[in-house]
Amino acid sequence: MEVVINPDNLFDYQVNKYNEKFRLLIINSNNEILLSRYNGIYMLPGGKIGNSETPLMTLKRKIKEEIGVSVNKVDKLVTIINYKKDYPDISNNLLNRKMKTYYYVTKQDMDIQKQDNNIQLEWIDIKTIENFIKSYRTSNPRDPIYRKELLKVIEIYKSKGIKNIDIPACLIDMHTHTIYSDGEHSPMELIQMAIDTKIKILAITDHDTIEGIKTIDKNNPLIKNNIHIINGIELSAKVSKGRMHILGYDFDIDNEYLNLKLNSIKTNNYYSILNMLNQLKLDYGIMFDSLDIKDLFNSVGNINRANIAKLLVKYKYVESIKEGFNKYLNASYQKIRKYNKGLTYEECINLIKEANGISILAHPNQLLLDDRELEETLIKLIDCGLDGIEVYHSSHSKEEIKKYLYLAKKYSLLISGGSDYHGESIKPNIKLGTGTDNNLKIKKLSLIDKINNR
């Protein structure tokens, strides 16, 4: 249930500031509610969301700061109070700013160990709490608004409890692609889809390029008010068997060395594509019109085998991109891969480190290694500075996830995960945020904790 307070029917563009807060209604076994009093005003514990945080991360952090203890669980969402009119700022100025506060509930006994000396804490019986709040008065001009909001939250909770009220999905997807590598959507189209899917944290990880990321204005209200975008990239490492990709996160996109190296990779990709086109001609007699080849090399971002697969579909050699790889591209690639210039995994990791980024081994199952070989390879990567492993991926089975979690714990590696979303026509079985057949619903990653604490 969302309560909108907007008496003047203001549109979003008429609102000059936006904030989100998350507060927690804590009820103990004595049926008492914990109230915090700050600057003379009673409210529920909680506060503003931090960068790269999910709602639950914010709640746990704020409760720890204010009360000094950890919240074991957060049960349900009680209500959302959404202001768009005359909401006071810290200086008590009334502004037409959008203030959206999410109120959750948990039933938990707490041995309070207060940390914030500016906050007073009181347990108030749920039967008398409304009379207590109504009778309390202070000279703070914000008090009437906060009191009215608190009473509304308690009223909703007491009338409906927490039955049939679900916490909205706030997902994390740390592995996605756009038209700047082999994806189907532009960066802004992908971001809009992520917002619609209730993804709160999104990383765009195009292959060997950051050109797509550079087009994003993170101060755009659509982005600033709804989602946190993390800089990402997926670098291809040259190996003799399988595929090795190293993901990079939270790096400096203006790093000079990184940009010079990516420009070099882009040039090398052109030669690799020419080799592939020639191999297709030799193996299968497949040729494309010169205008299509010209358009291919004028594409935004990096070109790769997926671009050739699209041409195979256009020329009706195959019916899908997947069929193009299976029928033609995979076999031809094996013949030319040894001639392709590429980065070693050491170079991939070092490149990410040079730009002050975090390096993660992507989809380990695509290395095509047995358990012993995988662990040996992982140790070599760690020795080169690898920070983590992509435990959760659309292609990972439950058994593989367990194995990668074990390795992450054994070697103290950061945990990441993402859908590897490309688009409906490229990888139709993979959905943004939820993977294959809803096998992903990532809400917490140690990688995000690391980014938050940098």
VOPAGU-2260 file (C-alpha; in pm, 1 decimal, decimal comma):
REM VOPAGU-2260
SITE   aa  ch    i         X         Y         Z
SITE  MET   A    0       0,0       0,0       0,0
SITE  GLU   A    1     145,7     332,7    -109,1
SITE  VAL   A    2      24,2     662,8      36,1
SITE  VAL   A    3      86,1     958,6    -194,8
SITE  ILE   A    4      80,1    1306,4     -41,9
SITE  ASN   A    5      59,8    1542,3    -338,8
SITE  PRO   A    6    -222,8    1795,7    -286,4
SITE  ASP   A    7    -117,7    2008,3    -584,1
SITE  ASN   A    8     -86,1    1710,9    -823,2
SITE  LEU   A    9     274,2    1799,1    -903,5
SITE  PHE   A   10     456,3    1614,2   -1179,4
SITE  ASP   A   11     807,0    1478,2   -1122,5
SITE  TYR   A   12     968,4    1755,3   -1327,9
SITE  GLN   A   13     813,8    2012,7   -1090,7
SITE  VAL   A   14     982,5    1851,4    -791,7
SITE  ASN   A   15    1325,4    2001,1    -723,4
SITE  LYS   A   16    1478,0    1729,3    -510,4
SITE  TYR   A   17    1440,9    1354,6    -462,4
SITE  ASN   A   18    1531,8    1129,9    -171,6
SITE  GLU   A   19    1456,8     774,2     -63,8
SITE  LYS   A   20    1449,4     659,4     297,3
SITE  PHE   A   21    1402,5     318,5     454,0
SITE  ARG   A   22    1270,4     279,6     809,4
SITE  LEU   A   23    1201,2     -22,6    1023,2
SITE  LEU   A   24     911,3     -92,1    1256,0
SITE  ILE   A   25    1068,9    -315,9    1523,3
SITE  ILE   A   26     828,7    -508,7    1749,1
SITE  ASN   A   27     952,2    -711,8    2046,0
SITE  SER   A   28     792,0   -1009,3    2222,9
SITE  ASN   A   29     621,7    -769,4    2468,7
SITE  ASN   A   30     434,7    -619,9    2174,2
SITE  GLU   A   31     624,1    -292,5    2201,7
SITE  ILE   A   32     744,0     -74,6    1913,3
SITE  LEU   A   33    1087,5      86,2    1920,3
SITE  LEU   A   34    1079,4     463,4    1859,6
SITE  SER   A   35    1382,3     684,1    1809,3
SITE  ARG   A   36    1377,4    1054,1    1901,5
SITE  TYR   A   37    1607,2    1286,6    1710,2
SITE  ASN   A   38    1601,9    1666,7    1758,4
SITE  GLY   A   39    1286,3    1620,2    1962,8
SITE  ILE   A   40    1100,2    1432,0    1686,8
SITE  TYR   A   41     978,9    1073,3    1717,8
SITE  MET   A   42    1028,4     844,5    1420,0
SITE  LEU   A   43    1114,3     486,3    1337,9
SITE  PRO   A   44    1483,6     387,8    1308,8
SITE  GLY   A   45    1637,7     408,4     962,1
SITE  GLY   A   46    1744,9     667,8     710,4
SITE  LYS   A   47    1858,0     754,4     356,7
SITE  ILE   A   48    1980,1     491,6     115,9
SITE  GLY   A   49    2353,3     488,3      48,1
SITE  ASN   A   50    2531,4     449,8    -283,1
SITE  SER   A   51    2509,4      98,2    -429,1
SITE  GLU   A   52    2283,5     -18,2    -143,4
SITE  THR   A   53    1967,5    -222,4    -156,9
SITE  PRO   A   54    1686,8    -133,2      88,2
SITE  LEU   A   55    1778,9    -417,8     321,0
SITE  MET   A   56    2144,4    -315,0     321,0
SITE  THR   A   57    2042,6      40,2     417,9
SITE  LEU   A   58    1818,0     -80,6     697,9
SITE  LYS   A   59    2080,1    -309,8     847,9
SITE  ARG   A   60    2347,4     -39,8     829,6
SITE  LYS   A   61    2129,7     232,8     981,7
SITE  ILE   A   62    1995,4       9,5    1259,5
SITE  LYS   A   63    2351,1     -85,0    1351,0
SITE  GLU   A   64    2450,2     284,0    1358,6
SITE  GLU   A   65    2152,0     400,0    1564,7
SITE  ILE   A   66    2089,3     107,0    1796,5
SITE  GLY   A   67    2423,8     -71,0    1808,1
SITE  VAL   A   68    2287,1    -416,7    1728,4
SITE  SER   A   69    2232,6    -613,3    1410,7
SITE  VAL   A   70    1890,0    -688,8    1265,6
SITE  ASN   A   71    1855,8   -1063,7    1209,8
SITE  LYS   A   72    1579,9   -1032,8     953,7
SITE  VAL   A   73    1337,9    -792,7     788,2
SITE  ASP   A   74     998,9    -948,4     733,8
SITE  LYS   A   75     777,6    -743,4     504,6
SITE  LEU   A   76     701,1    -403,8     361,2
SITE  VAL   A   77     424,5    -228,2     553,6
SITE  THR   A   78     371,1      78,4     335,4
SITE  ILE   A   79     534,9     351,6     127,8
SITE  ILE   A   80     478,6     718,8     211,0
SITE  ASN   A   81     541,6     932,0     -98,0
SITE  TYR   A   82     558,3    1310,9     -53,0
SITE  LYS   A   83     568,8    1556,6    -343,6
SITE  LYS   A   84     466,9    1873,6    -164,9
SITE  ASP   A   85     602,1    2090,2     119,7
SITE  TYR   A   86     843,9    1839,3     271,0
SITE  PRO   A   87    1086,7    2010,1     512,2
SITE  ASP   A   88    1462,0    1993,2     467,6
SITE  ILE   A   89    1712,2    1988,8     754,7
SITE  SER   A   90    1688,7    2370,2     779,2
SITE  ASN   A   91    1309,3    2342,7     812,2
SITE  ASN   A   92    1248,7    2499,1     471,1
SITE  LEU   A   93     939,1    2362,3     301,4
SITE  LEU   A   94    1031,0    2237,3     -45,5
SITE  ASN   A   95     839,6    2069,9    -324,8
SITE  ARG   A   96    1068,6    1772,1    -306,2
SITE  LYS   A   97     987,0    1410,4    -356,6
SITE  MET   A   98    1049,9    1211,3     -39,4
SITE  LYS   A   99     970,1     843,6     -68,3
SITE  THR   A  100     995,8     646,6     256,6
SITE  TYR   A  101     965,6     267,3     264,6
SITE  TYR   A  102     849,4     124,8     598,0
SITE  TYR   A  103     937,4    -237,1     677,2
SITE  VAL   A  104     860,6    -446,4     984,8
SITE  THR   A  105    1046,0    -708,4    1187,7
SITE  LYS   A  106     955,4    -893,5    1506,1
SITE  GLN   A  107    1269,3    -923,8    1715,2
SITE  ASP   A  108    1387,7    -880,9    2073,5
SITE  MET   A  109    1690,0    -654,4    2100,7
SITE  ASP   A  110    1943,8    -582,2    2370,5
SITE  ILE   A  111    1998,8    -221,5    2266,0
SITE  GLN   A  112    2357,4     -98,0    2266,3
SITE  LYS   A  113    2305,2     258,4    2146,8
SITE  GLN   A  114    2585,6     417,1    1943,5
SITE  ASP   A  115    2444,5     750,7    1825,3
SITE  ASN   A  116    2431,5     985,4    2127,0
SITE  ASN   A  117    2201,4    1224,9    1938,6
SITE  ILE   A  118    1923,7     964,0    1934,8
SITE  GLN   A  119    1704,0     859,5    2229,2
SITE  LEU   A  120    1533,7     520,1    2206,7
SITE  GLU   A  121    1207,2     413,6    2372,9
SITE  TRP   A  122     994,2     100,5    2363,6
SITE  ILE   A  123     623,0     197,0    2353,2
SITE  ASP   A  124     335,4     -49,2    2390,1
SITE  ILE   A  125     156,5    -100,6    2060,1
SITE  LYS   A  126    -182,3     -54,2    2235,0
SITE  THR   A  127     -99,7     295,4    2358,1
SITE  ILE   A  128     148,9     416,7    2100,0
SITE  GLU   A  129    -100,7     621,1    1897,9
SITE  ASN   A  130    -215,8     817,9    2203,9
SITE  PHE   A  131     147,4     863,0    2303,8
SITE  ILE   A  132     238,7    1012,8    1965,0
SITE  LYS   A  133     -71,2    1234,8    1946,7
SITE  SER   A  134     -10,4    1380,9    2292,9
SITE  TYR   A  135     357,5    1455,1    2230,7
SITE  ARG   A  136     446,4    1807,4    2115,4
SITE  THR   A  137     770,8    1985,6    2033,7
SITE  SER   A  138     861,0    2325,6    1890,6
SITE  ASN   A  139    1040,1    2168,9    1593,1
SITE  PRO   A  140     841,3    2279,7    1282,8
SITE  ARG   A  141     894,0    1938,8    1123,3
SITE  ASP   A  142     723,2    1759,3    1410,1
SITE  PRO   A  143     362,2    1774,6    1273,2
SITE  ILE   A  144     464,8    1618,3     941,5
SITE  TYR   A  145     670,9    1341,1    1099,9
SITE  ARG   A  146     402,5    1272,7    1361,5
SITE  LYS   A  147     130,0    1246,7    1097,2
SITE  GLU   A  148     344,6    1010,1     888,9
SITE  LEU   A  149     431,0     788,6    1186,6
SITE  LEU   A  150      65,1     763,1    1288,7
SITE  LYS   A  151     -29,6     664,8     933,5
SITE  VAL   A  152     229,3     386,5     925,2
SITE  ILE   A  153     112,3     243,8    1257,9
SITE  GLU   A  154    -250,6     269,3    1147,8
SITE  ILE   A  155    -176,1      69,6     831,0
SITE  TYR   A  156      22,0    -189,2    1022,7
SITE  LYS   A  157    -245,8    -238,2    1288,8
SITE  SER   A  158    -527,4    -256,3    1034,9
SITE  LYS   A  159    -359,4    -489,3     787,2
SITE  GLY   A  160     -60,2    -629,0     970,8
SITE  ILE   A  161     196,2    -769,3     730,8
SITE  LYS   A  162     -16,3   -1031,4     563,5
SITE  ASN   A  163      -2,6   -1048,9     185,0
SITE  ILE   A  164     232,5    -750,0     163,0
SITE  ASP   A  165     553,2    -844,4     -17,4
SITE  ILE   A  166     885,3    -668,5     -20,0
SITE  PRO   A  167     931,1    -532,6    -371,7
SITE  ALA   A  168    1204,1    -708,7    -563,5
SITE  CYS   A  169    1520,5    -497,8    -558,3
SITE  LEU   A  170    1760,1    -699,9    -767,5
SITE  ILE   A  171    2128,2    -678,3    -856,4
SITE  ASP   A  172    2260,6    -761,4   -1203,8
SITE  MET   A  173    2636,5    -726,6   -1245,9
SITE  HIS   A  174    2672,8    -874,4   -1596,0
SITE  THR   A  175    2494,8    -716,7   -1895,3
SITE  HIS   A  176    2574,4    -610,9   -2251,3
SITE  THR   A  177    2466,0    -333,5   -2488,6
SITE  ILE   A  178    2498,5    -254,8   -2860,1
SITE  TYR   A  179    2852,5    -136,0   -2785,7
SITE  SER   A  180    2963,8    -498,7   -2782,2
SITE  ASP   A  181    2725,7    -782,6   -2866,9
SITE  GLY   A  182    2404,1    -672,7   -2698,6
SITE  GLU   A  183    2073,1    -574,0   -2853,7
SITE  HIS   A  184    1988,2    -255,8   -2659,9
SITE  SER   A  185    2148,3      84,9   -2612,9
SITE  PRO   A  186    2276,4     168,5   -2262,8
SITE  MET   A  187    1974,7     388,7   -2184,3
SITE  GLU   A  188    1731,2     126,1   -2315,8
SITE  LEU   A  189    1900,1    -131,7   -2093,9
SITE  ILE   A  190    1884,5     101,1   -1793,4
SITE  GLN   A  191    1513,2     167,4   -1848,5
SITE  MET   A  192    1449,9    -207,5   -1871,9
SITE  ALA   A  193    1646,2    -259,0   -1549,4
SITE  ILE   A  194    1438,7       2,8   -1368,5
SITE  ASP   A  195    1117,0    -157,3   -1497,2
SITE  THR   A  196    1246,8    -493,3   -1370,0
SITE  LYS   A  197    1310,9    -338,6   -1024,9
SITE  ILE   A  198    1686,7    -380,8   -1052,2
SITE  LYS   A  199    1851,5    -143,6    -803,9
SITE  ILE   A  200    2217,5    -201,9    -893,6
SITE  LEU   A  201    2328,2    -257,8   -1253,2
SITE  ALA   A  202    2669,6    -309,0   -1410,2
SITE  ILE   A  203    2714,0    -275,4   -1785,6
SITE  THR   A  204    2999,5    -507,4   -1885,1
SITE  ASP   A  205    3046,6    -479,8   -2259,3
SITE  HIS   A  206    3319,4    -691,1   -2417,2
SITE  ASP   A  207    3655,1    -513,2   -2432,0
SITE  THR   A  208    3503,8    -164,0   -2441,6
SITE  ILE   A  209    3376,8     115,1   -2218,1
SITE  GLU   A  210    3235,9     326,9   -2499,9
SITE  GLY   A  211    2880,2     246,9   -2393,2
SITE  ILE   A  212    2941,6     346,4   -2031,6
SITE  LYS   A  213    3083,0     679,5   -2144,2
SITE  THR   A  214    2749,3     770,1   -2304,1
SITE  ILE   A  215    2567,0     745,1   -1968,2
SITE  ASP   A  216    2488,9    1059,6   -1770,7
SITE  LYS   A  217    2464,5     933,0   -1413,0
SITE  ASN   A  218    2311,2    1267,5   -1309,5
SITE  ASN   A  219    2015,3    1200,3   -1536,7
SITE  PRO   A  220    1710,9    1208,3   -1299,6
SITE  LEU   A  221    1591,4     874,3   -1438,0
SITE  ILE   A  222    1916,8     714,0   -1325,0
SITE  LYS   A  223    1986,0     920,8   -1013,5
SITE  ASN   A  224    1641,3     859,0    -867,5
SITE  ASN   A  225    1598,2     492,3    -950,5
SITE  ILE   A  226    1916,0     290,6   -1001,0
SITE  HIS   A  227    2287,8     278,2    -928,5
SITE  ILE   A  228    2509,3     214,5   -1232,5
SITE  ILE   A  229    2851,3      58,3   -1175,8
SITE  ASN   A  230    3128,8      87,5   -1434,9
SITE  GLY   A  231    3203,6    -253,4   -1580,7
SITE  ILE   A  232    3385,3    -435,0   -1859,7
SITE  GLU   A  233    3435,2    -796,3   -1971,9
SITE  LEU   A  234    3785,7    -859,5   -2102,7
SITE  SER   A  235    3864,2   -1163,8   -2316,5
SITE  ALA   A  236    4173,6   -1358,2   -2213,4
SITE  LYS   A  237    4351,1   -1570,8   -2470,0
SITE  VAL   A  238    4342,6   -1939,4   -2371,4
SITE  SER   A  239    4389,4   -2261,5   -2567,3
SITE  LYS   A  240    4073,6   -2428,4   -2437,2
SITE  GLY   A  241    3725,9   -2300,3   -2355,8
SITE  ARG   A  242    3664,3   -1928,6   -2295,4
SITE  MET   A  243    3812,5   -1713,1   -2022,7
SITE  HIS   A  244    3663,3   -1373,0   -1948,2
SITE  ILE   A  245    3772,6   -1137,3   -1670,9
SITE  LEU   A  246    3515,3    -888,1   -1546,7
SITE  GLY   A  247    3628,0    -549,3   -1418,3
SITE  TYR   A  248    3424,2    -324,4   -1188,0
SITE  ASP   A  249    3427,5      21,8   -1033,1
SITE  PHE   A  250    3733,0     141,5   -1225,3
SITE  ASP   A  251    3834,6     486,2   -1351,0
SITE  ILE   A  252    3690,6     512,8   -1703,4
SITE  ASP   A  253    3924,9     804,2   -1777,0
SITE  ASN   A  254    4239,8     608,4   -1695,3
SITE  GLU   A  255    4482,6     680,9   -1980,1
SITE  TYR   A  256    4645,7     336,7   -1992,2
SITE  LEU   A  257    4307,9     161,1   -1992,3
SITE  ASN   A  258    4179,5     368,9   -2282,5
SITE  LEU   A  259    4496,5     324,0   -2488,4
SITE  LYS   A  260    4484,6     -53,0   -2439,2
SITE  LEU   A  261    4114,8     -74,8   -2529,1
SITE  ASN   A  262    4178,8     118,2   -2851,3
SITE  SER   A  263    4449,0    -135,1   -2937,0
SITE  ILE   A  264    4210,2    -422,6   -2863,0
SITE  LYS   A  265    3948,7    -266,2   -3090,4
SITE  THR   A  266    4198,4    -253,6   -3377,2
SITE  ASN   A  267    4296,0    -616,9   -3319,3
SITE  ASN   A  268    3928,6    -714,8   -3323,1
SITE  TYR   A  269    3898,1    -577,1   -3675,7
SITE  TYR   A  270    4173,1    -812,0   -3793,8
SITE  SER   A  271    4010,9   -1104,9   -3610,3
SITE  ILE   A  272    3679,5   -1036,8   -3782,3
SITE  LEU   A  273    3851,9   -1021,0   -4121,8
SITE  ASN   A  274    4014,7   -1358,2   -4047,1
SITE  MET   A  275    3676,5   -1501,6   -3950,8
SITE  LEU   A  276    3509,0   -1372,8   -4267,0
SITE  ASN   A  277    3786,7   -1525,2   -4476,2
SITE  GLN   A  278    3760,7   -1857,3   -4290,3
SITE  LEU   A  279    3384,5   -1874,0   -4349,7
SITE  LYS   A  280    3451,3   -1821,9   -4719,2
SITE  LEU   A  281    3713,1   -2100,9   -4724,5
SITE  ASP   A  282    3509,3   -2346,4   -4516,1
SITE  TYR   A  283    3156,8   -2289,0   -4644,7
SITE  GLY   A  284    3173,1   -2049,9   -4938,9
SITE  ILE   A  285    2987,4   -1790,2   -4730,8
SITE  MET   A  286    3024,6   -1432,2   -4849,6
SITE  PHE   A  287    2843,9   -1108,5   -4765,6
SITE  ASP   A  288    2777,2    -795,4   -4967,6
SITE  SER   A  289    3050,9    -530,3   -4941,6
SITE  LEU   A  290    2800,6    -273,7   -4810,1
SITE  ASP   A  291    2709,7    -504,3   -4521,6
SITE  ILE   A  292    3078,8    -553,1   -4445,2
SITE  LYS   A  293    3126,8    -176,2   -4448,3
SITE  ASP   A  294    2831,7    -127,9   -4211,3
SITE  LEU   A  295    2975,8    -399,7   -3988,1
SITE  PHE   A  296    3304,6    -217,5   -3946,1
SITE  ASN   A  297    3124,4     112,3   -3889,8
SITE  SER   A  298    2925,0     -30,4   -3597,8
SITE  VAL   A  299    2939,9     143,2   -3260,6
SITE  GLY   A  300    3166,7     -11,1   -3001,7
SITE  ASN   A  301    3347,3    -339,6   -3063,9
SITE  ILE   A  302    3251,6    -586,6   -3335,1
SITE  ASN   A  303    3275,9    -959,4   -3277,1
SITE  ARG   A  304    3141,1   -1294,8   -3389,2
SITE  ALA   A  305    2787,8   -1204,0   -3279,6
SITE  ASN   A  306    2785,7    -935,9   -3550,2
SITE  ILE   A  307    2874,8   -1199,6   -3810,5
SITE  ALA   A  308    2603,7   -1426,7   -3670,3
SITE  LYS   A  309    2351,0   -1149,1   -3735,0
SITE  LEU   A  310    2462,9   -1141,0   -4097,6
SITE  LEU   A  311    2420,8   -1518,3   -4121,2
SITE  VAL   A  312    2061,1   -1470,6   -4006,6
SITE  LYS   A  313    2007,0   -1180,9   -4250,0
SITE  TYR   A  314    2136,5   -1389,0   -4543,3
SITE  LYS   A  315    1919,4   -1682,7   -4429,5
SITE  TYR   A  316    2207,3   -1923,1   -4372,8
SITE  VAL   A  317    2056,4   -1982,3   -4028,5
SITE  GLU   A  318    1737,8   -1890,9   -3842,4
SITE  SER   A  319    1897,9   -1769,3   -3518,8
SITE  ILE   A  320    2222,6   -1631,1   -3381,9
SITE  LYS   A  321    2268,7   -1943,4   -3169,7
SITE  GLU   A  322    2236,7   -2161,4   -3478,7
SITE  GLY   A  323    2491,7   -1940,1   -3654,5
SITE  PHE   A  324    2747,2   -2013,9   -3384,7
SITE  ASN   A  325    2668,9   -2384,9   -3368,5
SITE  LYS   A  326    2657,2   -2443,7   -3744,1
SITE  TYR   A  327    2939,9   -2221,2   -3868,1
SITE  LEU   A  328    3118,4   -1984,2   -3632,7
SITE  ASN   A  329    3238,9   -2218,1   -3357,9
SITE  ALA   A  330    3412,2   -2457,0   -3599,1
SITE  SER   A  331    3571,3   -2178,7   -3805,8
SITE  TYR   A  332    3686,6   -1998,4   -3493,1
SITE  GLN   A  333    3879,5   -2303,3   -3370,9
SITE  LYS   A  334    4088,5   -2288,4   -3688,8
SITE  ILE   A  335    4190,2   -1923,6   -3647,3
SITE  ARG   A  336    4194,8   -1869,6   -3271,5
SITE  LYS   A  337    4568,9   -1935,5   -3244,1
SITE  TYR   A  338    4636,0   -1646,8   -3483,1
SITE  ASN   A  339    4421,9   -1397,1   -3296,3
SITE  LYS   A  340    4603,2   -1139,7   -3089,7
SITE  GLY   A  341    4466,5   -1107,5   -2741,1
SITE  LEU   A  342    4545,9   -1035,1   -2377,9
SITE  THR   A  343    4671,0   -1297,4   -2137,8
SITE  TYR   A  344    4478,9   -1329,1   -1812,1
SITE  GLU   A  345    4770,3   -1159,8   -1636,2
SITE  GLU   A  346    4733,0    -862,4   -1869,8
SITE  CYS   A  347    4354,7    -851,6   -1818,3
SITE  ILE   A  348    4387,0    -842,3   -1440,1
SITE  ASN   A  349    4670,9    -589,6   -1448,7
SITE  LEU   A  350    4474,2    -363,9   -1684,2
SITE  ILE   A  351    4181,9    -355,7   -1441,3
SITE  LYS   A  352    4418,2    -292,7   -1148,8
SITE  GLU   A  353    4587,3      -6,1   -1336,2
SITE  ALA   A  354    4248,1     166,5   -1351,6
SITE  ASN   A  355    4185,5     100,6    -977,9
SITE  GLY   A  356    3921,0    -160,4   -1054,2
SITE  ILE   A  357    3811,0    -493,7    -909,0
SITE  SER   A  358    3873,2    -810,6   -1113,6
SITE  ILE   A  359    3632,7   -1106,8   -1120,8
SITE  LEU   A  360    3655,3   -1438,9   -1307,4
SITE  ALA   A  361    3340,6   -1462,7   -1523,5
SITE  HIS   A  362    3126,5   -1778,8   -1566,6
SITE  PRO   A  363    3394,0   -2035,5   -1460,6
SITE  ASN   A  364    3202,7   -2322,9   -1622,6
SITE  GLN   A  365    3291,8   -2185,4   -1966,6
SITE  LEU   A  366    3659,0   -2261,7   -1904,2
SITE  LEU   A  367    3569,8   -2628,7   -1975,1
SITE  LEU   A  368    3798,6   -2751,0   -1695,0
SITE  ASP   A  369    3750,5   -3033,9   -1449,1
SITE  ASP   A  370    3746,7   -2954,6   -1076,3
SITE  ARG   A  371    4121,8   -3005,0   -1028,6
SITE  GLU   A  372    4211,1   -2797,5   -1335,9
SITE  LEU   A  373    3971,3   -2522,5   -1232,4
SITE  GLU   A  374    4118,3   -2489,7    -884,8
SITE  GLU   A  375    4473,6   -2488,3   -1022,6
SITE  THR   A  376    4378,7   -2216,1   -1271,6
SITE  LEU   A  377    4203,8   -2017,3   -1001,4
SITE  ILE   A  378    4517,6   -2022,4    -784,8
SITE  LYS   A  379    4721,4   -1884,8   -1078,1
SITE  LEU   A  380    4466,0   -1607,4   -1128,5
SITE  ILE   A  381    4471,5   -1519,6    -758,0
SITE  ASP   A  382    4850,9   -1499,8    -770,7
SITE  CYS   A  383    4807,3   -1240,0   -1048,3
SITE  GLY   A  384    4572,4   -1032,5    -832,0
SITE  LEU   A  385    4224,0   -1171,8    -906,4
SITE  ASP   A  386    3971,2   -1037,3    -652,9
SITE  GLY   A  387    3669,0   -1259,6    -698,4
SITE  ILE   A  388    3458,8   -1509,8    -886,3
SITE  GLU   A  389    3122,0   -1493,0   -1061,0
SITE  VAL   A  390    2931,6   -1747,4    -854,7
SITE  TYR   A  391    2584,1   -1668,2    -987,9
SITE  HIS   A  392    2527,6   -1679,8   -1364,2
SITE  SER   A  393    2239,5   -1777,9   -1592,1
SITE  SER   A  394    2432,9   -2084,2   -1712,6
SITE  HIS   A  395    2534,8   -2212,9   -1368,7
SITE  SER   A  396    2365,4   -2520,0   -1224,0
SITE  LYS   A  397    2290,6   -2547,7    -851,2
SITE  GLU   A  398    2583,5   -2787,0    -816,2
SITE  GLU   A  399    2818,9   -2543,0    -989,5
SITE  ILE   A  400    2702,4   -2258,2    -767,2
SITE  LYS   A  401    2779,4   -2467,1    -458,5
SITE  LYS   A  402    3124,4   -2545,8    -597,9
SITE  TYR   A  403    3203,0   -2181,5    -674,3
SITE  LEU   A  404    3078,2   -2070,1    -332,9
SITE  TYR   A  405    3310,9   -2324,7    -175,0
SITE  LEU   A  406    3606,8   -2195,7    -378,9
SITE  ALA   A  407    3520,4   -1833,8    -298,3
SITE  LYS   A  408    3519,4   -1912,8      73,1
SITE  LYS   A  409    3832,9   -2126,2      55,7
SITE  TYR   A  410    4036,0   -1854,5    -115,8
SITE  SER   A  411    3864,9   -1548,3      39,4
SITE  LEU   A  412    3734,8   -1428,3    -296,1
SITE  LEU   A  413    3464,7   -1168,8    -356,4
SITE  ILE   A  414    3135,8   -1307,8    -485,7
SITE  SER   A  415    2964,9   -1159,9    -790,3
SITE  GLY   A  416    2681,7   -1259,2   -1017,8
SITE  GLY   A  417    2470,3   -1150,6   -1309,4
SITE  SER   A  418    2245,6   -1260,6   -1590,5
SITE  ASP   A  419    2487,2   -1203,1   -1882,5
SITE  TYR   A  420    2191,1   -1041,9   -2057,8
SITE  HIS   A  421    2236,9    -961,7   -2428,5
SITE  GLY   A  422    1883,6    -923,5   -2559,4
SITE  GLU   A  423    1580,9   -1120,9   -2669,3
SITE  SER   A  424    1702,0   -1196,9   -3022,6
SITE  ILE   A  425    2060,2   -1278,5   -2919,9
SITE  LYS   A  426    2008,0   -1490,3   -2607,6
SITE  PRO   A  427    1628,3   -1530,8   -2585,2
SITE  ASN   A  428    1639,6   -1768,4   -2287,8
SITE  ILE   A  429    1819,3   -1517,3   -2062,8
SITE  LYS   A  430    1612,9   -1245,8   -1891,8
SITE  LEU   A  431    1754,7    -931,5   -1740,4
SITE  GLY   A  432    1794,2    -967,9   -1362,8
SITE  THR   A  433    1640,4   -1315,2   -1339,5
SITE  GLY   A  434    1851,5   -1527,6   -1575,1
SITE  THR   A  435    1725,4   -1852,0   -1724,7
SITE  ASP   A  436    1388,4   -1975,0   -1597,0
SITE  ASN   A  437    1418,1   -1738,0   -1297,7
SITE  ASN   A  438    1735,0   -1907,2   -1170,6
SITE  LEU   A  439    1873,6   -1569,8   -1053,3
SITE  LYS   A  440    1734,9   -1329,2    -796,4
SITE  ILE   A  441    2047,8   -1167,2    -658,5
SITE  LYS   A  442    1989,2    -927,8    -369,2
SITE  LYS   A  443    2327,4    -926,3    -194,0
SITE  LEU   A  444    2688,0    -971,2    -307,0
SITE  SER   A  445    3016,9    -930,7    -122,4
SITE  LEU   A  446    3141,4    -748,7    -434,9
SITE  ILE   A  447    2886,0    -471,9    -367,6
SITE  ASP   A  448    2995,5    -453,4      -2,4
SITE  LYS   A  449    3353,8    -410,6    -122,2
SITE  ILE   A  450    3255,2    -130,0    -362,6
SITE  ASN   A  451    3058,4      45,0     -88,5
SITE  ASN   A  452    3358,4      43,4     143,6
SITE  ARG   A  453    3619,3     168,9    -103,3
